[in-house]
Amino acid sequence: MTESVKNTLLFIAVGSLILLTGFTQSWNTAVLILNMGLISAIMAIGVNLQWGFAGLFNVGVMGFVALGGLAVVLVSTAPTPGAWGAGGYGIVLSLLLGAATVVAAVLVATKMPKGRVQTLTIIAVLIVGFFLYRAVFDPNVAAVEAIDPAIAGNIGGLNLPVLLAWPAGGLLAAGAAWLIGKTALGLRSDYLAIATLGIAEIIIAVMKNEDWLARGVKNVYGIPRPSPVVGYEVELQQDPAFLARAEWLGLDPVTASTLSVKLGYSLLFMLVLLALLWMAQMALKSPWGRMMRAIRDNEVAAEAMGKDVTRRHLQIFVLGSAICGIAGAMMTTLDGQLTPGTYNPLRFTFLVWVMVIVGGSGNNFGAVLGAFLIWFLWVQVEPIGLWLMSVITAGLPDGSALKSHLIDSAAHMRLFTMGLILLIVLRFSPRGLIPEK
């Protein structure tokens, strides 16, 4: 069997699992798995760029995904009436003062001769700048958060089309990655992992606690959809032509409208995935891609050949993070809400890393395959585990402690299965299902 035939069969097998879900459970579940698989595949491409191409161990994926979701709120939601006049401009001014304080401290550190005077000057600049920043920031934040706190309490967005928020999410994540990379990419791989994880947690903490930005843990609801590709179920159910098509297909209006909306998202997500996959493949085959893999395999030799290793690491770190930001914006659009409390390392870091490793690190198609396979298992393993435990304990009497324990343990099948799959793949195919050529 040739390599191309084997890879094609692997994709067909995963696609068949999703179709089997539609036939045996529901098509809504199958399409939901498809949509989240498409988003996960985009995240996996971003991580694969960083790890598979350059060997950068970034475990801060969660932070960049969250920034993509934040961009959707800041770009596509309507501005809160009166928020900018009450304190929005003051918040912007305070943030500029904070940035100016950091710049001033850096200038003092670079321009003044080293010594006690330089140290005292830097401390003075930081202290004065901090108190000035807080003096402007705090009252303006309080004024914004006091505006209809039950339904608003934030500055809102620019009320632009939500599709513009997807590249904006990539730009926001890329900007954060540039700031992080300038300070952290000089660290060794293990220290880089610790730094990126810590910074991701800081990003989530800010999103949870700064209500003026995106309502914190009170969440943002009612994020607009990318019309006209994706409509609203209620509007479709009132369209006679749509109802006629639903009747012809043998579907009730509610199911038909829900599937139509989800398939509209599938089309958009598929277009984005294909575009990013094509660009990633072109980059992999280009001289730039060969240079990145040479740096990954031997930094010392690449640096001896005149390659700026740190600069290239920063470049691909920004690119991979931008792709994760785009995926985060797409996911928030699909959910229709921003919920910072759901951004946890298990779902947005560990799971994406398992996708890349199982699919094949360094191979873009492997990352996509791993994303669909692992997400399918993540969704289906728990109900399958519950069914399996029910079959195993069918002979035990009701009220049995062992039966109750085994059925309750089915909730842990997800984590057990992820670890088991990872171990099996690393044992029998350590380079992944579709390894790098």
C-alpha positions, 0 to 999 in steps of 0.5 A: 500500500502506497503512502498516499493511499494509506493517508487517504484511507485514514481520512476516509475512516475518520469521515466514516466515523462522523457519518456513522454518528449521524446515522446512529445518533443524530445529524446535529451531533455529527455536524457539531463534531465536524465544526469543532473538528475543523476549528481544532484542525486550524489550532493544530496547524498553528501548533504544528507550525511552532513545534513541527517546523521550528521545535518551539514548545508552546503550551500557552495555546489557551491564551492565544485562543482566548485572545481570538475570542476577545477580538470577536467581542471588541470588533463585532458587538455593538458599543454599550450606550454611554460607555465611551463618554462615561469612561472609555476614553479615560481607560484608553488614556490610562493604558497609553500612560501605562505603556509610556511608563514602560517605554520610559523605564526601558529608555532610562535602562538603555540611555543612562550609564549603569549604576545606582542612579540608573536603578533609582531612576527606573524605580522612580519612573515605574512608581510614579507611572503606576500611581498615575496610571491607576489614578486615571484607570480606576475611576473610569473603569468604575464608571463603565462597569456601572452602566447596566451591569446586569446586561452590559458593564463593558465598553462593547465593540465596534459593531463591524461584521463578525467575519472581520473579527476573525483576522482581527483575532489573529492580529491580536494574538500575533501582537501578544505573541510578538511581545511574549516572544521578544522576552521568552524565546531566548529561553530553553524549551522547558523554560519556554513552556513554563513561560508561555503557560504562565502568560496564558494564565495571566491572559485568562485572569485578565479576561475574567477580572476586567469586567469593563473589557468583556464582562469578565465571568458574566460572559458576553452573549448574543454575538452576531453571526456571519450573515448571509452565509449563516442565518438564524433558525427562527428566520428560516422557520418562517421562510415558506421556501425553506419549509418546503425544502425541509418537508421534501427532505423529511425533516421537521422545521426545527431540525432542518433549520438547526442543520442549515445553520451548522452546515453554513458554519461548516462551509465557512470553516472549511474554506478557512481551513483549506486556505490555511492548509494550502499556505502552510504546505507552500511554506513547508515546501519553500526555502523558508520551510527548509530553513526552519526545519534546519534550525529545528534539527540543529540550531548551532549548525544553522547559526553557523551558516548565518541564520538568525535563529532567534528572529526566525523563532519569533517569526514562526511563533507569531505566525502559529499564534495568529492561526490559533487566534483565528481559530479562537475567534471562529469558535466564539462565533460558533458558540455565539458567546464569550465565556472566559471560564471555559478556557482551560489548559485541558481543552485548549492546550493538552488536547491540541498537543495530543492532536498534533502528536497523534496525527504526525508532528511536522506534517500538516495533513497529519495535524488535520487528521489528528484534530478530527480523530481526537475531537471525535473521540473526545466527544464520543468516548464518554457516552460509549464508556457509559454504554460499555459500563452498563453492558458490563454491569448488566448482570449485577443487581440494582443498588450494587456498590460495584455497579454504581462505581463502574457507571460513575467512572464512565465520566473519566473515560475521556482522560483515560482514552486520551492517555491510552491513545497517546501511549499506543501511538508513541509505541507503535508509530512514534512519528504519528499516523501521517509522519513527516517526510 
